[in-house]
Each structure stands twice: as structure tokens, then as C-alpha cells.
């Protein structure tokens, strides 16, 4: 503790000793979360905590509860409030000391658990600790949740995207082979001449012809895989895979913490994609947006979706500059503070407001609303207005 102030020394001892040292002073909000995470694993009674070796004795017993959501929240707090090296030790201790090893070692037990998005996030975050004999069972559990999400949302997403792209590609001067006759007739019915039983066509409706290999729109998904974003990573993987199946959309999916990893090549299988992520670590949003910026080929035909709670560990003013450049260049930029069913998360309100003011509206979105959101963005309509009309509060 060389160089630490007296107050910092007291704080560290308070965290080390747990509730046995409550008389030493009050903890701030973040330190209370750290204390709760340590107590859940190592107990909170007398005797110093040693990460990697639970204390003997004490008046409170360790335990994270038996439900996946409780474990999921605990893992999120551990990833958020401790460095990566400590997170790895604490997860290992949780597996060994709190019965989680049984869940990971017994395929029969794992297969009997009711799978949900929270459990998927847990399995993915612990993937390096899952032994070979249970790995296939874990993948089967993840695939079951992925397929459930696909059944619920994939068709809606594809229909919304098709409608948005088709609408944006309509033209009043189509080639003869590209005329949309039902739409043309309907648009010109007011010019029908009953005496001559003739319809006078004043305007044609049709679609622009394009190369069979050319996508009409580009979608770039930048997904924060740190802290509490596990649910968002799961939904993003499924949504990205569904978009990748559409020839009219060229989809890129990139995950990031302090590093940036392009997982576009794994979009054909969202389960492989999920097990390629590394949930946890810090956050460098600026670095991720810089990479996303490098992928932009045709700005006015590009939608870039940043999925992050905006707790920036990188250079915030550089991030704002990049977003300003993207918007000014014609890219539609949307910031999703979460893509999950769990409601609006904790997020950096100040940065959300600044990005919204730059033309990149920031708000939380449920998976059910994502198809309509993306369709709005693909039509180049005002996303902030859509959010407000949908009862979604834009980040401020």
C-alpha cells in the first residue's frame, strides 16, 4: 500500500476484512457492489478475505444462490468491478467452492436447467472453464436459446428489412421490365376514363434494378462485450446472423472490450459466434468506432449501430469526434444502451446526451422493437422521432 493515503488504506482494509470491519467507515456505491461480490463468494464474517482461498469461520456463509439470474448478476458485477486477473481467479473459485463445478461437470444436470438468455451469458463467460465432456451439452443449451430467439424475432426482422429496402428502392422512372403494375394501377385510378374504359397512366411505379451480387444497404453492428452487456451480446449475435442471411444487406458484426474483434465470418452460426466472444474486460469504445468507421464504403447507404452502456475507458472526446464525422458524412448512427428485455441499464448519461446531440440518438431497445428500429434507420427516417413516438426515452 506504499503511496496510498490514510483514507485509501482504510478503504482497502474494509474491503479485505468484509463486514467484520464495518466500524471502519462507510463504503461508496461502487465499493458496496465490490463488497457484495466478495461476500457472495468468500463470506462476510470475521477473518480476512483472500481471493483464491475462502476464510475459515465467520458468521455468514458464502453463496450465490441456485438460480442462473443471480449467478449472472454476480458475474456481471465481478467483471465490472475487478481487473481481469482477479475475475479469472474469482470465477475459478466460484466453480470450485459454490457447487458450480457440478453444473459444469454434469451434462445431465446442465441439460435439465431451464435455459434462458441469462444462462447463455453465464455459459459463454465461463466457456474456458467448461470441461470437454460438458462442452457439447453447453453448446446445445445455448443453441436452444438461440433458436427460440430466432423463432420469435427472425421472420419479423427479415420482413421489416425487406420492406424498408424495397420502399427505399422505388423509382418513378422504371425500365419496362421493372414496372410494378399493381402499384402503378392503384396510383393512377383517379385518371380512369369510364366512357372509354381506359386508364390513363401519368406516372409509373417500379424498383431500381441492381446487380444480383450487390447489397442495397450496409449494416455495421459494434457490440460491447464488457461488464453487464452479456444479454445484448446474445441478442446481437442472433440478430446479426438473421441479417447476414439477407442478400439485400451486407452485415458486419464486431465485438469489443479494450480489443476489437471482427466476427463477421462466424455470422453463419450464432452459437459459434457467441463462443468466440470474451465477455468481460475493460472498454475502449473509441477504438471500436474507429474500426467501424474504417468499414464504411458508402456512407449514405450505411447504418452503424453501437450497442454499449457508454462507460468509456478510451478517449471520449475522440469518440465524439468520430461520431460527428460519421453523421456528417451521411452514415445513420444509432446507439443502443442495451439490446435486452431487462429494461434501461445503468449508463453514462452525459456521454449519451452528447452523442444524441451529435445526431446519434442513444436509448435502450428491447429485441422485439429492434426490427422496427432497423427498418426506420434503413429508410433514413428520424430514429429519435421513432423512439419518442414508441415511448422510448432518448438518453439524456
N, C-alpha and C positions, 0 to 999 in steps of 0.2 A: 504493500500500500504506500510505497515511497512516493512523496509528492502530493498525496491526497490531503484535502482539508479535513478538519475535525468532523464537520458535518458529513462529508463523504465517507469517512471511516465508520461513523455511527450507522449510516445507511447500509453499508456493506455488511457490518456485523448483524444488523437487524434482519437482513435477507438471509444471511448464513444460518442464524440461530432459529429463525421462524417465530412462531407465536410465543415461545418461551422468553423472547426479548421484546415483547410488546411495549414494556415500560420505557424502552429506549427512545421512543418517539413514533410519530405517525409517518406512514408511507404515502407517497403521492399515488395518483390513479394508476400510472403505468407500473410502478413498483408493487402495488397491490395485486395487479394481474400476474406479475412475476412470482410474487409470494404464493398466490393461489396455485399456480402451475407447479411450483416446487412442493407445496403441501400435498397436492393431489398425488404426487409420485412418491415423495420421501417422508410424508407425515409432517405434523406440525408441533410435536411435543418437545420436551427437553432433549438436549443433545444436539450438537452442531450437525447441519446437513453436509453431506459430502456427495457431490454429484458422482454417481457411479457406485455409491455404497450407502444404502439406506441406513438411518440411525437405528440403534437398538433402543428399545424402550420408548417412552413418550406416552402422552395421554390421548393422542389422536392417531388413528390408523390411516395408512395411505389407501387410496382407492380412487379410480376414475369412473366408477360406475360401470354397469354392464352394457349400456346402450351405445350404439355407434355414434349418435349425435353428440353425446357427452365426450367420448373419446375424440371425435372430430374437432370439437371446440378446443379441447385441451391441446391437441396437436397444433391447431392454428395459433394459440397463444404462445406455445413453445417456440414455434418458428418465428413469430413476430418479435418476441422479447429477449431471445437469446441468440448468440452467434452460432454459426453453422456447426462448429466443432462441438459445442455444448449440446446443440439439438441432437446430433447423432448419438451422443452418449445417453441423453435422457430417453430417446426413443428405444435404444437398446435395453436400458434399464426397465422401461415400461413393459417391453415384451417379456423380459425375464422375470420381473418381480410381481407383476399385477395380473398374471394369467393370460395376457395377450398372446404369449407364445402358443398356448393351447389353440387359440383361434387360428394362428398362422400355421401350426404344425398339423392340424387335423382337418383334412379335406372334407370329411363328413360334417364336422361342426360348421365349417365355413359355408358349406353348401346349404345348411339349414337356416342360416341367418337371412332375415328378410332384407334383400338388397335395396339400397336407395342411393341417391347422389352423394350423401354424406359418407356412406361406407365406401363408395368408389374412391372418393378423395382420400380416405384413410388408407385404403389398399395401395393406391398409387404412391402416396407419400412414404409408405413403408415397403415399397416394392423391393428395395435392395436387401431387406431382411427376410423376405419370404423364401422359404426353402424350396428346392426343386420339386419335391413331391406335392407341394400345395400350389405351385405356380399356375398350373393349368386350371385348378379349381378357382383360383383368384381371377384369372382371365375370364372364366365362364361367368362368374358373378358380375364382373364389370360389363361383359358383353350383354348380359340380361338387362342391365340398367340402360345401356346404350340403345338397345333395340326397343325398349319401352319408350324412351325419348323420341326415337325415330318414328315409331308408330303414332305418337301424339303430335309431332310437330313437322316431320319432314315433308309430307304432302302439302301442308299449308304453306311452308316456306317456299317450296318449288312453285306452287301456284301463284303466290304473291310476287315472286321474282319474275316469272313468265309474264304476268300481267303488266308489271311495271316496265319491263324491257320492250314488250310488244307495243305498249302505248307510246313509249318514247321514240319508237322507230317508225311511226306512222308518217305518211307523206301525202300531200295533195297533188303530187305530180308523179304518180307511179308509172312504170312501164306497163304496157297492156297485159303482160303475163302476171303482173304483181297487183292488179286491181282487186280490192276486196269488195266484191259485188254486193253482198248483203248490207254492208255498212254504207256503200255508195247509194244504193237504192233508198235506204232509210233516210239518209241525209238529204235526198232530193225529192221526197214525196210531195213537198209543198209545190213543186213545179209540175205535178201531174196534170195533163190535159184530158179531161174526161170525154170531151166531144171527139177527140181524135184517138182516145185510148192510148195515149203516148206519154212517156215520162221524159221530160227534158232534163238532161244531166248537165248541171252547171259546174259541178266540182266532183272530182274523183277522190276516192279514199283508197289507200293501199299501204304497203310496207316497203321500206327500203331493202333492196337486195344486198346481200353481203356474201363474202367468201364463206364457204362451208367451214373452213378451219378458223375463222376469225371470231373471237368472242366480242360481244357488244359492250360489255362493261367489265371493269376490273374491281375486285373486292379484296382489300387487304385487312386481315384481322391481326391485331397486335395484342397478345394476351399476357397479362401479368400473372406469373406463376408463383408469386411470393405470398407470405402471410396468410390471410384469410380468403384468398381468391380461388380455393380449390373447386368450389361448386361452379364458378364461372369458367374454369378450365374445362371441366367436364362438358358443360353445355356448349362451349365454344368448339370443342372437338367434334361433337355431333353435328352442329350447325355447319361447321366448315366442311365436313365430309359430304353433307347433303348439297351444299353449294357447288362443291367440286364435281358433282355428277351432272351439272348443267353445262351444256356446251355454250350457252349464251353468256356465261360468267367465267372469267378467269380468276380463280380464288387462290390467295396466298394466306398461309397461317403461320404466324411467328410467335413463339413464346419467349419470355424474358424474365430474368431477375436482374443480377448485375451483368449477366451474359445474355447474348441474343442468339436464339437457335431457330432456324427456319425449318419447320416440319412439314412443308408443303408436300414433299414426296411421300409422306405417310398418310395423306388425306383419304386414300382409298380404304383405309381401315382405322376407324376412330379408336379402337382398342389398342392397336399398336401405337397410335399417336399418343394416347394417354400414358402408356408405359414408357414412352420416350421422354416424358416431361420429368422435371426435377423440382417437385413442389418444395418451396422453402427458399431461404437465402434473402439477400437484400433486393433493392430495386433501383434500376437505372432507366427511367422512362425515356429520358432524353436520348440515350443510346439506341433504344428500341425504335423511337420515332425517326431517328436519323437513318436507321436501316430501312424502315418503311418508306421514307422519302426516296431512298435510292431505288425502290421497286416501281415508282410511279413512271409510267411510259406515256400516258395520255391523260393529263390532269382532269379535264372536264368529263371524262368517262370513268373516273375512279372514285370509289367510296373507301375511305380508310376509317376503320372502327378500332379505337383504342379502348381496351377493356382493362381498367385499373382503378384502384381506390385513390390514386394520385398522391400517395405518400412517397414523394420523390427523394431518392438517395443520390441522384445525379445533380446536374446543373439545371435548376428550374428556369432561369432566365433564357438559357439556350433552348430548352424545351418550348417555351412560349414563342421564341423567335422562329423555330421550325414550324410550329403550328400556324403562325401568322403567314409564313411563306407558302405553306400548303394551301391554305384557304385563299390567299391572294392569287395563287396560280390556277385556281378553279377546282381543286380537289374538295369533295364533300367529306368533312371530318366530323366524326361523332365520337364522343367519349362516354362509354358506359361504365359507371362506377361499380356496377355489378351486373352479371347476367345470371340471375338465380331467382328462386322462389322465396328467398329468405328476407326480402324487403331491402330497404335502403341501408347500406352498410355504413360503418364509420369511414369517413373520407376527408381529404384535405379541402375544406370549404373554400379557403382563399384561392387555391390553385384552380379549383373547379369554376369559380366565378370568373377568374381571369381568362381561362380557356373559352368559356361561354361568351365572354365579351369579344373574343377574337373571332367568333363565328364557328366555334366548335362546341355546340351545346353538350353539357355534361349532366347526366342523370342516370339513375338505376333503371334497369329494364328487366321484366320477367321474361322467361323464354317464350311464353305464349304470345307476347307482344312483339317479339323480335321480327317475325315475318313482315308485319305491317310497317315497323320501323325501317327495315331494309328497303322495302318497296318504296316508301316515301323518299328515302335517300337516293335510290336509283332513278326515280323520276325527277330528281333535282328540285324537289319541293322543300319548303322550310321545315326542317326537322324539329326545331324548337317550338314552332307553332303546333305541329302534330303532337308533340309531347304534352303541351299545355292543354290542348283540346282533349287529350286522352286522360287528363287528370294526373299527369306525371309532373312533379316539381323539378324544374331545371336547376342544377346545382348553383347555389348562391352562398 
